[in-house]
Amino acid sequence: MKKILLIILAIIILIALAGIYKFNFTNDDIYVMDNGGKVMMIDDVTEEAVRGVAEEVLIALNNNNVESFKKLVHPNKGVRFSSDGVIMIQNDKKYTPSEIGKLIETNEVVLWGYADGSGRSINETFSEYIKQYSRVNYLKASEISYNIQIRSNGANTISNIRDVYKNNQFMSYHYPYTSTYKNNTGEEVIQPMSWTTLNLIFEEYDREYYLIGIVKDNWTI
């Protein structure tokens, strides 16, 4: 029965990826071979695809290249911007590629939310707002994981990423600290509350993975 289910699954995947991969069965596992002759398991193929798109997103953000970023956003669902690990579905801003285009064209100032601690209103244009993602080079993060959320031990909130994005693939880019300070003896000490994690969430559409969520997780007051 197990083999029959695997065969049915393979046929469905084969239809979806017709002409791109060759399939093989070994000890109840499903393997694929791409056009370059590289053999991988199905899960590895998905991870490789998601990692590749995630890197494109980070490169676009690092270069403040809105046009490149916009092309990586889900055409229909758009992308939700969450400022910490607790996603506020009703309050977090969410934009499709076309809506992002209009924001850029009109240079509209958006109320994105309120600063942690001070409660200051965050009123910025789209171009100004996304600069926060390039202040740290997440491509060179200390820890990078696929479908495993990374948070520092000092996290003082309970993240709901998996509640909101239950069946989606994501990449997590984590720095245990981003700043240091000198103690009374002049020794350089890590500031543990300066940790940061950028989570990029993706969904498959038309055989490609697109960005549907950006969650910038960090210590909050």
N, CA, C and O of each residue as an XYZ file, in Angstrom:
884
protein
N       0.831     -1.203      0.000
C       0.000      0.000      0.000
C       0.867      1.255      0.000
O       0.582      2.230     -0.695
N       1.936      1.204      0.802
C       2.830      2.345      0.897
C       3.456      2.662     -0.447
O       3.568      3.824     -0.838
N       3.871      1.595     -1.160
C       4.496      1.799     -2.463
C       3.505      2.376     -3.463
O       3.868      3.206     -4.297
N       2.253      1.935     -3.380
C       1.228      2.457     -4.293
C       1.028      3.943     -4.070
O       0.926      4.709     -5.028
N       0.971      4.359     -2.800
C       0.800      5.774     -2.482
C       1.986      6.594     -2.978
O       1.826      7.705     -3.484
N       3.169      6.028     -2.822
C       4.366      6.725     -3.300
C       4.359      6.880     -4.809
O       4.759      7.913     -5.346
N       3.894      5.829     -5.490
C       3.823      5.889     -6.953
C       2.825      6.945     -7.399
O       3.094      7.705     -8.330
N       1.661      6.996     -6.734
C       0.657      8.012     -7.060
C       1.225      9.403     -6.838
O       1.034     10.297     -7.662
N       1.931      9.585     -5.712
C       2.548     10.872     -5.415
C       3.559     11.252     -6.484
O       3.627     12.404     -6.913
N       4.343     10.266     -6.908
C       5.359     10.527     -7.927
C       4.720     10.949     -9.250
O       5.236     11.828     -9.941
N       3.602     10.322     -9.598
C       2.904     10.667    -10.846
C       2.398     12.103    -10.792
O       2.515     12.846    -11.767
N       1.828     12.498     -9.631
C       1.338     13.868     -9.482
C       2.479     14.866     -9.638
O       2.357     15.876    -10.331
N       3.596     14.555     -8.972
C       4.751     15.452     -9.056
C       5.307     15.484    -10.468
O       5.720     16.532    -10.964
N       5.310     14.312    -11.113
C       5.826     14.217    -12.476
C       5.016     15.090    -13.424
O       5.570     15.741    -14.310
N       3.708     15.099    -13.235
C       2.849     15.943    -14.072
C       3.172     17.409    -13.839
O       3.224     18.202    -14.779
N       3.392     17.768    -12.559
C       3.653     19.168    -12.231
C       5.001     19.640    -12.748
O       5.178     20.811    -13.084
N       5.951     18.710    -12.807
C       7.307     19.097    -13.204
C       7.719     18.481    -14.541
O       8.906     18.287    -14.801
N       6.755     18.184    -15.365
C       7.016     17.498    -16.640
C       8.100     18.205    -17.436
O       8.061     19.415    -17.662
N       9.060     17.405    -17.845
C      10.103     17.947    -18.689
C      11.266     18.541    -17.922
O      12.278     18.897    -18.525
N      11.145     18.661    -16.577
C      12.207     19.282    -15.797
C      13.041     18.235    -15.067
O      14.265     18.351    -15.005
N      12.391     17.220    -14.517
C      13.098     16.213    -13.742
C      12.787     14.793    -14.217
O      11.710     14.524    -14.750
N      13.745     13.897    -14.016
C      13.537     12.468    -14.219
C      13.385     11.836    -12.846
O      14.043     12.250    -11.891
N      12.516     10.834    -12.745
C      12.208     10.256    -11.448
C      12.718      8.819    -11.344
O      12.822      8.105    -12.342
N      13.032      8.414    -10.114
C      13.492      7.060     -9.857
C      13.027      6.655     -8.464
O      12.837      7.514     -7.603
N      12.842      5.358     -8.232
C      12.386      4.848     -6.951
C      13.445      3.889     -6.393
O      13.886      2.966     -7.079
N      13.847      4.125     -5.128
C      14.815      3.248     -4.485
C      14.443      3.104     -3.017
O      14.392      4.101     -2.298
N      14.187      1.905     -2.566
C      13.857      1.628     -1.165
C      12.760      2.551     -0.635
O      12.865      3.113      0.455
N      11.701      2.689     -1.443
C      10.533      3.485     -1.062
C      10.789      4.993     -1.030
O       9.893      5.746     -0.650
N      11.976      5.457     -1.414
C      12.261      6.882     -1.489
C      12.124      7.344     -2.931
O      12.340      6.568     -3.861
N      11.767      8.598     -3.113
C      11.624      9.147     -4.460
C      12.783     10.094     -4.730
O      13.033     11.023     -3.962
N      13.484      9.850     -5.825
C      14.599     10.688     -6.191
C      14.315     11.354     -7.535
O      13.533     10.852     -8.342
N      14.966     12.493     -7.757
C      14.838     13.162     -9.044
C      16.227     13.492     -9.572
O      17.183     13.658     -8.814
N      16.308     13.581    -10.883
C      17.557     13.968    -11.518
C      17.269     15.188    -12.395
O      16.429     15.121    -13.292
N      17.954     16.290    -12.143
C      17.718     17.481    -12.946
C      18.457     17.364    -14.267
O      19.135     16.369    -14.521
N      18.327     18.381    -15.107
C      18.925     18.330    -16.440
C      20.444     18.308    -16.411
O      21.089     17.949    -17.396
N      21.015     18.698    -15.265
C      22.467     18.671    -15.138
C      22.986     17.346    -14.616
O      24.192     17.178    -14.436
N      22.078     16.393    -14.370
C      22.487     15.076    -13.902
C      22.610     14.967    -12.400
O      23.052     13.932    -11.900
N      22.228     16.020    -11.643
C      22.312     15.998    -10.189
C      21.125     15.237     -9.614
O      19.979     15.531     -9.954
N      21.387     14.259     -8.744
C      20.344     13.426     -8.157
C      20.031     13.922     -6.752
O      20.937     14.107     -5.939
N      18.745     14.139     -6.465
C      18.330     14.615     -5.149
C      17.003     13.987     -4.773
O      16.246     13.546     -5.638
N      16.721     13.947     -3.464
C      15.413     13.534     -3.005
C      14.449     14.697     -3.198
O      14.875     15.845     -3.321
N      13.149     14.403     -3.226
C      12.126     15.422     -3.443
C      12.262     16.567     -2.441
O      12.221     17.735     -2.829
N      12.426     16.239     -1.143
C      12.549     17.276     -0.124
C      13.755     18.169     -0.375
O      13.705     19.377     -0.141
N      14.839     17.564     -0.852
C      16.050     18.339     -1.137
C      15.834     19.282     -2.305
O      16.383     20.383     -2.324
N      15.040     18.861     -3.281
C      14.741     19.709     -4.435
C      13.990     20.949     -3.979
O      14.305     22.063     -4.399
N      12.992     20.755     -3.114
C      12.217     21.879     -2.588
C      13.102     22.826     -1.801
O      13.036     24.041     -1.988
N      13.928     22.280     -0.922
C      14.811     23.116     -0.114
C      15.763     23.926     -0.988
O      15.977     25.114     -0.749
N      16.320     23.289     -1.981
C      17.251     23.985     -2.872
C      16.559     25.134     -3.602
O      17.130     26.214     -3.754
N      15.331     24.895     -4.050
C      14.568     25.928     -4.757
C      14.260     27.105     -3.834
O      14.413     28.263     -4.222
N      13.827     26.801     -2.613
C      13.480     27.852     -1.652
C      14.719     28.646     -1.249
O      14.676     29.874     -1.173
N      15.814     27.950     -0.992
C      17.057     28.635     -0.642
C      17.496     29.592     -1.754
O      17.942     30.710     -1.495
N      17.359     29.129     -2.983
C      17.766     29.955     -4.118
C      16.960     31.236     -4.214
O      17.526     32.312     -4.411
N      15.642     31.134     -4.079
C      14.784     32.320     -4.155
C      15.034     33.231     -2.957
O      15.044     34.454     -3.097
N      15.237     32.635     -1.775
C      15.501     33.428     -0.570
C      16.768     34.264     -0.739
O      16.814     35.419     -0.316
N      17.779     33.687     -1.349
C      19.017     34.437     -1.581
C      18.778     35.590     -2.557
O      19.352     36.668     -2.401
N      17.934     35.363     -3.556
C      17.591     36.433     -4.484
C      16.890     37.570     -3.761
O      17.148     38.742     -4.034
N      15.998     37.220     -2.832
C      15.284     38.235     -2.047
C      16.278     39.062     -1.239
O      16.204     40.291     -1.228
N      17.209     38.387     -0.561
C      18.179     39.094      0.279
C      19.097     39.986     -0.551
O      19.438     41.091     -0.130
N      19.493     39.514     -1.714
C      20.345     40.323     -2.589
C      19.601     41.582     -3.026
O      20.170     42.673     -3.042
N      18.329     41.425     -3.377
C      17.514     42.580     -3.778
C      17.373     43.562     -2.623
O      17.456     44.772     -2.831
N      17.160     43.060     -1.408
C      17.024     43.924     -0.241
C      18.339     44.617      0.086
O      18.354     45.806      0.406
N      19.441     43.880      0.008
C      20.756     44.473      0.297
C      21.085     45.606     -0.657
O      21.744     46.576     -0.282
N      20.622     45.477     -1.896
C      20.892     46.493     -2.918
C      19.776     47.537     -3.018
O      19.815     48.419     -3.877
N      18.777     47.426     -2.125
C      17.599     48.314     -2.189
C      17.005     48.342     -3.591
O      16.567     49.383     -4.082
N      17.002     47.177     -4.217
C      16.492     47.042     -5.581
C      15.014     46.619     -5.525
O      14.691     45.431     -5.486
N      14.140     47.615     -5.522
C      12.717     47.348     -5.373
C      12.154     46.578     -6.559
O      11.287     45.721     -6.389
N      12.641     46.879     -7.760
C      12.135     46.202     -8.954
C      12.418     44.709     -8.905
O      11.552     43.896     -9.228
N      13.634     44.348     -8.500
C      13.990     42.928     -8.381
C      13.201     42.276     -7.253
O      12.745     41.140     -7.383
N      13.043     42.988     -6.159
C      12.290     42.465     -5.016
C      10.847     42.194     -5.407
O      10.284     41.155     -5.061
N      10.256     43.131     -6.125
C       8.853     43.039     -6.514
C       8.570     41.791     -7.345
O       7.498     41.198     -7.227
N       9.516     41.392     -8.177
C       9.342     40.226     -9.038
C       9.320     38.915     -8.246
O       8.840     37.897     -8.745
N       9.832     38.939     -7.029
C       9.926     37.738     -6.204
C       8.733     37.582     -5.260
O       8.605     36.576     -4.562
N       7.864     38.593     -5.252
C       6.672     38.580     -4.393
C       5.549     37.806     -5.071
O       5.399     37.875     -6.291
N       4.760     37.073     -4.296
C       3.650     36.285     -4.841
C       2.727     37.189     -5.653
O       2.254     38.202     -5.137
N       2.459     36.841     -6.920
C       1.663     37.695     -7.814
C       0.267     38.015     -7.299
O      -0.233     39.120     -7.514
N      -0.366     37.067     -6.624
C      -1.743     37.251     -6.175
C      -1.858     37.540     -4.674
O      -2.591     38.441     -4.267
N      -1.140     36.782     -3.869
C      -1.265     36.920     -2.417
C      -0.454     38.072     -1.850
O      -0.769     38.587     -0.777
N       0.591     38.479     -2.565
C       1.431     39.551     -2.058
C       2.319     39.086     -0.918
O       2.438     37.888     -0.660
N       2.949     40.054     -0.227
C       3.853     39.750      0.879
C       3.435     40.552      2.111
O       3.127     41.741      2.023
N       3.432     39.870      3.269
C       3.100     40.529      4.533
C       4.398     40.898      5.253
O       5.326     40.093      5.330
N       4.452     42.134      5.782
C       5.622     42.614      6.517
C       5.320     42.619      8.013
O       4.447     43.355      8.473
N       6.048     41.789      8.774
C       5.842     41.699     10.221
C       7.114     42.150     10.926
O       8.208     41.675     10.619
N       6.960     43.075     11.878
C       8.122     43.712     12.513
C       8.694     42.923     13.681
O       9.763     43.267     14.186
N       8.006     41.868     14.123
C       8.592     40.983     15.130
C       7.980     39.595     14.993
O       7.176     39.345     14.095
N       8.372     38.685     15.901
C       7.966     37.294     15.771
C       6.489     37.039     15.964
O       5.981     35.981     15.593
N       5.793     38.010     16.547
C       4.350     37.878     16.730
C       3.658     38.553     15.546
O       3.606     39.780     15.465
N       3.135     37.753     14.641
C       2.518     38.270     13.418
C       1.108     38.764     13.722
O       0.287     38.042     14.290
N       0.846     40.008     13.332
C      -0.468     40.615     13.543
C      -1.191     40.643     12.200
O      -1.034     41.583     11.421
N      -1.979     39.610     11.939
C      -2.608     39.444     10.630
C      -3.440     40.658     10.240
O      -3.431     41.065      9.078
N      -4.145     41.231     11.180
C      -5.032     42.350     10.872
C      -4.284     43.663     10.712
O      -4.756     44.557     10.010
N      -3.115     43.797     11.357
C      -2.413     45.081     11.376
C      -1.194     45.149     10.468
O      -0.882     46.215      9.938
N      -0.497     44.026     10.279
C       0.714     44.033      9.453
C       0.365     44.378      8.007
O      -0.636     43.909      7.466
N       1.201     45.197      7.400
C       0.953     45.619      6.029
C       1.237     44.477      5.052
O       2.182     43.706      5.224
N       0.392     44.393      4.023
C       0.516     43.327      3.025
C       0.273     43.928      1.648
O      -0.735     44.599      1.425
N       1.212     43.682      0.712
C       1.115     44.299     -0.610
C       1.441     43.297     -1.718
O       2.335     42.463     -1.577
N       0.702     43.397     -2.813
C       1.002     42.613     -4.018
C       2.063     43.363     -4.815
O       2.334     44.527     -4.523
N       2.669     42.726     -5.815
C       3.659     43.419     -6.646
C       3.115     44.696     -7.279
O       3.808     45.712     -7.319
N       1.883     44.649     -7.773
C       1.313     45.843     -8.412
C       1.097     46.954     -7.392
O       1.299     48.127     -7.704
N       0.692     46.597     -6.183
C       0.503     47.601     -5.125
C       1.835     48.206     -4.705
O       1.915     49.400     -4.414
N       2.883     47.382     -4.675
C       4.213     47.900     -4.365
C       4.639     48.897     -5.441
O       5.225     49.936     -5.139
N       4.339     48.571     -6.698
C       4.657     49.470     -7.804
C       4.000     50.831     -7.632
O       4.617     51.863     -7.897
N       2.745     50.830     -7.188
C       2.016     52.092     -6.986
C       2.611     52.882     -5.827
O       2.692     54.109     -5.887
N       3.030     52.181     -4.770
C       3.652     52.851     -3.626
C       4.946     53.563     -4.050
O       5.242     54.671     -3.604
N       5.697     52.896     -4.918
C       6.945     53.473     -5.396
C       6.660     54.663     -6.313
O       7.305     55.707     -6.218
N       5.698     54.485     -7.186
C       5.364     55.529     -8.159
C       4.864     56.798     -7.472
O       5.237     57.904     -7.864
N       4.028     56.643     -6.458
C       3.436     57.806     -5.783
C       4.273     58.306     -4.606
O       4.036     59.390     -4.073
N       5.263     57.489     -4.210
C       6.108     57.824     -3.054
C       5.248     58.046     -1.803
O       5.532     58.919     -0.983
N       4.207     57.245     -1.681
C       3.251     57.379     -0.578
C       3.888     57.043      0.762
O       4.635     56.072      0.879
N       3.589     57.846      1.762
C       4.049     57.585      3.127
C       3.021     56.692      3.817
O       1.830     57.003      3.832
N       3.487     55.585      4.384
C       2.608     54.585      4.990
C       2.850     54.523      6.496
O       3.988     54.624      6.954
N       1.777     54.357      7.258
C       1.915     54.095      8.691
C       2.110     52.589      8.850
O       1.152     51.820      8.771
N       3.351     52.175      9.073
C       3.693     50.755      9.133
C       3.398     50.142     10.494
O       3.214     48.931     10.620
N       3.357     50.991     11.501
C       3.129     50.492     12.856
C       3.722     51.470     13.857
O       3.828     52.668     13.594
N       4.111     50.928     15.022
C       4.621     51.783     16.088
C       5.908     51.177     16.651
O       6.017     49.964     16.831
N       6.878     52.052     16.923
C       8.178     51.595     17.404
C       8.055     50.941     18.768
O       7.330     51.416     19.641
N       8.775     49.845     18.934
C       8.747     49.117     20.198
C       9.329     49.993     21.304
O      10.391     50.589     21.125
N       8.665     50.075     22.414
C       9.159     50.861     23.539
C       8.640     52.283     23.549
O       7.912     52.677     24.460
N       9.015     53.064     22.531
C       8.634     54.478     22.493
C       7.204     54.686     22.013
O       6.558     55.670     22.373
N       6.709     53.751     21.194
C       5.369     53.911     20.640
C       5.303     54.920     19.511
O       4.221     55.308     19.070
N       6.485     55.347     19.043
C       6.541     56.332     17.957
C       5.934     55.755     16.683
O       6.163     54.592     16.351
N       5.161     56.571     15.973
C       4.566     56.143     14.704
C       5.660     55.955     13.660
O       6.537     56.805     13.507
N       5.602     54.839     12.947
C       6.571     54.586     11.874
C       5.903     54.971     10.554
O       5.185     54.177      9.947
N       6.159     56.204     10.128
C       5.601     56.724      8.883
C       6.721     56.823      7.855
O       7.569     57.712      7.943
N       6.729     55.930      6.896
C       7.803     55.886      5.907
C       7.266     55.463      4.543
O       6.213     54.834      4.439
N       8.009     55.820      3.508
C       7.685     55.317      2.171
C       8.138     53.864      2.104
O       8.855     53.392      2.986
N       7.726     53.165      1.073
C       8.108     51.760      0.928
C       9.628     51.633      0.849
O      10.220     50.780      1.511
N      10.254     52.485      0.038
C      11.715     52.434     -0.137
C      12.442     52.685      1.178
O      13.464     52.058      1.457
N      11.919     53.594      1.979
C      12.538     53.889      3.276
C      12.376     52.706      4.231
O      13.304     52.349      4.957
N      11.197     52.110      4.220
C      10.904     51.041      5.173
C      11.766     49.804      4.944
O      12.263     49.211      5.902
N      11.944     49.413      3.701
C      12.677     48.161      3.455
C      14.185     48.299      3.670
O      14.903     47.300      3.626
N      14.675     49.513      3.900
C      16.104     49.691      4.173
C      16.513     49.003      5.467
O      17.686     48.681      5.660
N      15.543     48.776      6.360
C      15.861     48.107      7.625
C      16.408     46.702      7.406
O      17.148     46.182      8.242
N      16.042     46.087      6.281
C      16.473     44.718      6.009
C      17.895     44.639      5.463
O      18.453     43.549      5.336
N      18.480     45.788      5.142
C      19.845     45.788      4.620
C      20.852     46.318      5.640
O      22.048     46.381      5.356
N      20.372     46.700      6.823
C      21.289     47.196      7.861
C      22.156     46.076      8.407
O      23.242     46.320      8.932
N      21.671     44.846      8.282
C      22.434     43.647      8.628
C      22.458     42.768      7.392
O      21.427     42.572      6.748
N      23.628     42.235      7.053
C      23.721     41.360      5.875
C      23.317     39.940      6.268
O      24.140     39.149      6.728
N      22.045     39.640      6.080
C      21.535     38.327      6.489
C      22.088     37.190      5.635
O      22.024     36.027      6.033
N      22.627     37.518      4.474
C      23.240     36.477      3.652
C      24.430     35.832      4.361
O      24.784     34.686      4.086
N      25.042     36.586      5.280
C      26.207     36.083      6.011
C      25.854     35.800      7.468
O      26.714     35.868      8.346
N      24.595     35.484      7.718
C      24.134     35.224      9.081
C      24.903     34.080      9.726
O      25.378     33.171      9.044
N      25.020     34.136     11.044
C      25.745     33.101     11.793
C      25.072     31.745     11.667
O      25.738     30.713     11.584
N      23.746     31.758     11.654
C      22.972     30.526     11.522
C      21.907     30.704     10.448
O      21.202     31.712     10.414
N      21.802     29.714      9.577
C      20.796     29.737      8.519
C      20.097     28.380      8.514
O      20.753     27.339      8.504
N      18.777     28.395      8.520
C      18.060     27.123      8.551
C      16.874     27.134      7.600
O      16.357     28.184      7.221
N      16.467     25.937      7.230
C      15.321     25.731      6.351
C      14.196     25.086      7.139
O      14.355     23.995      7.687
N      13.052     25.768      7.193
C      11.853     25.282      7.893
C      12.059     25.056      9.392
O      11.292     24.331     10.025
N      13.085     25.673      9.950
C      13.307     25.642     11.398
C      13.541     27.079     11.848
O      14.514     27.715     11.444
N      12.653     27.576     12.675
C      12.761     28.953     13.135
C      13.855     29.067     14.190
O      13.902     28.274     15.130
N      14.730     30.049     14.034
C      15.820     30.267     14.991
C      15.526     31.528     15.796
O      15.280     32.595     15.233
N      15.554     31.392     17.111
C      15.386     32.539     17.999
C      16.406     32.419     19.123
O      16.790     31.311     19.498
N      16.849     33.554     19.665
C      17.776     33.518     20.787
C      17.034     33.174     22.067
O      15.816     33.326     22.158
N      17.792     32.708     23.053
C      17.182     32.326     24.323
C      16.520     33.511     25.020
O      15.643     33.342     25.867
N      16.957     34.717     24.645
C      16.409     35.911     25.272
C      15.093     36.368     24.682
O      14.568     37.407     25.083
N      14.550     35.622     23.745
C      13.277     36.017     23.138
C      12.194     36.070     24.208
O      11.995     35.110     24.952
N      11.495     37.202     24.277
C      10.502     37.371     25.347
C       9.074     37.389     24.821
O       8.161     37.870     25.492
N       8.889     36.862     23.616
C       7.551     36.702     23.059
C       7.419     35.290     22.487
O       8.420     34.612     22.258
N       6.211     34.865     22.263
C       5.965     33.555     21.651
C       5.592     33.777     20.195
O       4.540     34.342     19.893
N       6.448     33.335     19.306
C       6.209     33.553     17.881
C       5.064     32.670     17.377
O       4.884     31.542     17.835
N       4.304     33.200     16.436
C       3.184     32.442     15.861
C       3.369     32.183     14.362
O       2.397     32.029     13.623
N       4.629     32.140     13.930
C       4.913     31.917     12.511
C       4.245     30.640     12.002
O       3.610     30.640     10.947
N       4.395     29.562     12.758
C       3.850     28.284     12.295
C       2.323     28.225     12.389
O       1.697     27.379     11.751
N       1.735     29.095     13.160
C       0.279     29.161     13.214
C      -0.272     29.896     11.997
O      -1.314     29.534     11.451
N       0.441     30.924     11.590
C      -0.011     31.741     10.451
C       0.367     31.098      9.128
O      -0.433     31.057      8.194
N       1.600     30.594      9.057
C       2.095     29.991      7.813
C       2.270     28.485      8.025
O       3.392     27.978      8.044
N       1.162     27.787      8.181
C       1.185     26.377      8.589
C       1.867     25.454      7.593
O       2.657     24.597      7.986
N       1.575     25.616      6.319
C       2.067     24.665      5.318
C       3.080     25.268      4.355
O       3.323     24.730      3.275
N       3.669     26.389      4.757
C       4.603     27.072      3.861
C       6.050     26.736      4.178
O       6.382     26.304      5.282
N       6.896     26.944      3.193
C       8.333     26.754      3.367
C       8.947     28.098      3.776
O       8.490     29.154      3.340
N       9.984     28.048      4.616
C      10.622     29.314      4.981
C      12.105     29.133      5.291
O      12.575     28.038      5.601
N      12.817     30.245      5.196
C      14.228     30.293      5.554
C      14.378     31.228      6.738
O      13.711     32.260      6.817
N      15.263     30.859      7.661
C      15.502     31.647      8.864
C      16.975     32.036      8.922
O      17.850     31.172      8.878
N      17.250     33.348      9.021
C      18.624     33.878      9.044
C      18.842     34.567     10.395
O      18.161     35.541     10.718
N      19.788     34.060     11.172
C      19.910     34.488     12.566
C      21.309     34.970     12.935
O      22.316     34.354     12.583
N      21.340     36.098     13.660
C      22.549     36.594     14.313
C      22.285     36.582     15.823
O      21.319     37.202     16.266
N      23.108     35.901     16.625
C      22.893     35.875     18.078
C      23.102     37.241     18.732
O      22.600     37.493     19.827
N      23.839     38.116     18.061
C      23.999     39.506     18.514
C      24.477     40.357     17.343
O      25.106     39.854     16.412
N      24.174     41.647     17.400
C      24.608     42.569     16.338
C      25.364     43.762     16.906
O      25.798     44.639     16.158
N      25.525     43.799     18.241
C      26.277     44.892     18.853
C      26.949     44.421     20.135
O      26.574     43.402     20.715
N      27.946     45.180     20.564
C      28.671     44.889     21.802
C      28.807     46.183     22.614
O      28.513     47.273     22.123
N      29.250     46.041     23.840
C      29.531     47.217     24.670
C      30.714     46.887     25.580
O      31.073     45.722     25.748
N      31.326     47.942     26.176
C      32.459     47.747     27.069
C      31.983     47.804     28.520
O      31.289     48.734     28.930
N      32.376     46.787     29.281
C      31.986     46.757     30.692
C      32.903     47.638     31.531
O      33.704     48.396     30.984
N      32.794     47.546     32.848
C      33.550     48.425     33.745
C      35.055     48.248     33.641
O      35.820     49.155     33.970
N      35.479     47.065     33.177
C      36.913     46.804     33.053
C      37.422     47.106     31.640
O      38.595     46.888     31.338
N      36.537     47.605     30.784
C      36.934     47.924     29.422
C      36.879     46.755     28.472
O      37.294     46.855     27.318
N      36.358     45.630     28.970
C      36.270     44.426     28.138
C      35.059     44.520     27.205
O      33.982     44.959     27.608
N      35.257     44.098     25.945
C      34.173     44.092     24.961
C      33.213     42.941     25.269
O      33.621     41.781     25.318
N      31.946     43.269     25.475
C      30.961     42.265     25.871
C      29.814     42.257     24.862
O      29.395     43.298     24.356
N      29.331     41.066     24.593
C      28.202     40.903     23.672
C      26.925     41.470     24.289
O      26.638     41.257     25.467
N      26.167     42.194     23.470
C      24.852     42.672     23.895
C      23.821     41.620     23.472
O      23.407     41.598     22.313
N      23.407     40.754     24.390
C      22.529     39.622     24.018
C      21.168     40.045     23.485
O      20.537     39.300     22.735
N      20.708     41.245     23.868
C      19.398     41.685     23.401
C      19.444     42.253     21.981
O      18.425     42.684     21.442
N      20.639     42.247     21.383
C      20.763     42.776     20.015
C      20.612     41.688     18.948
O      20.910     41.920     17.776
N      20.149     40.499     19.355
C      19.969     39.404     18.397
C      18.908     39.771     17.360
O      18.023     40.586     17.623
N      19.005     39.173     16.205
C      18.019     39.417     15.161
C      17.885     38.189     14.263
O      18.860     37.487     13.994
N      16.673     37.951     13.813
C      16.406     36.858     12.874
C      15.486     37.373     11.781
O      14.476     38.020     12.060
N      15.833     37.087     10.550
C      14.947     37.424      9.431
C      14.389     36.128      8.870
O      15.135     35.255      8.426
N      13.068     36.016      8.896
C      12.386     34.837      8.354
C      11.707     35.197      7.045
O      10.932     36.152      6.981
N      11.997     34.436      6.008
C      11.394     34.648      4.697
C      10.499     33.456      4.387
O      10.967     32.319      4.344
N       9.206     33.716      4.170
C       8.231     32.650      3.966
C       7.803     32.605      2.509
O       7.578     33.645      1.889
N       7.690     31.397      1.960
C       7.408     31.226      0.544
C       6.223     30.302      0.296
O       5.872     29.460      1.123
N       5.622     30.492     -0.871
C       4.548     29.606     -1.312
C       4.732     29.319     -2.796
O       5.141     30.187     -3.566
N       4.422     28.083     -3.182
C       4.585     27.697     -4.581
C       3.411     28.187     -5.422
O       2.250     28.083     -5.025
N       3.735     28.709     -6.564
C       2.714     29.190     -7.494
C       3.255     29.032     -8.915
O       4.314     29.562     -9.251
N       2.514     28.299     -9.736
C       2.924     28.089    -11.131
C       4.351     27.536    -11.220
O       5.162     27.982    -12.033
N       4.633     26.546    -10.354
C       5.913     25.819    -10.335
C       7.109     26.676     -9.923
O       8.255     26.307    -10.177
N       6.847     27.806     -9.293
C       7.908     28.660     -8.769
C       7.563     29.020     -7.324
O       6.395     29.006     -6.936
N       8.588     29.344     -6.532
C       8.351     29.782     -5.164
C       8.415     31.301     -5.082
O       9.336     31.937     -5.595
N       7.390     31.870     -4.409
C       7.298     33.320     -4.281
C       7.208     33.717     -2.811
O       6.708     32.961     -1.977
N       7.695     34.900     -2.516
C       7.692     35.429     -1.154
C       6.284     35.852     -0.736
O       5.621     36.605     -1.450
N       5.828     35.366      0.420
C       4.520     35.784      0.931
C       4.633     36.404      2.329
O       3.659     36.955      2.841
N       5.816     36.317      2.945
C       5.952     36.889      4.281
C       7.389     37.221      4.634
O       8.309     36.464      4.321
N       7.578     38.373      5.297
C       8.868     38.744      5.870
C       8.631     39.001      7.351
O       7.858     39.887      7.719
N       9.293     38.229      8.194
C       9.134     38.377      9.639
C      10.486     38.716     10.233
O      11.374     37.865     10.295
N      10.645     39.956     10.670
C      11.904     40.393     11.299
C      11.751     40.218     12.807
O      11.114     41.025     13.485
N      12.341     39.164     13.302
C      12.183     38.788     14.709
C      13.350     39.337     15.516
O      14.501     39.236     15.090
N      13.064     39.915     16.673
C      14.109     40.443     17.545
C      13.565     40.634     18.951
O      12.380     40.429     19.213
N      14.460     41.033     19.850
C      14.046     41.256     21.231
C      13.110     42.447     21.301
O      13.350     43.466     20.653
N      12.056     42.332     22.073
C      11.107     43.427     22.240
C      10.945     43.779     23.713
O      11.191     42.954     24.593
N      10.532     45.003     23.962
C      10.373     45.469     25.339
C       9.021     44.997     25.889
O       8.688     45.283     27.038
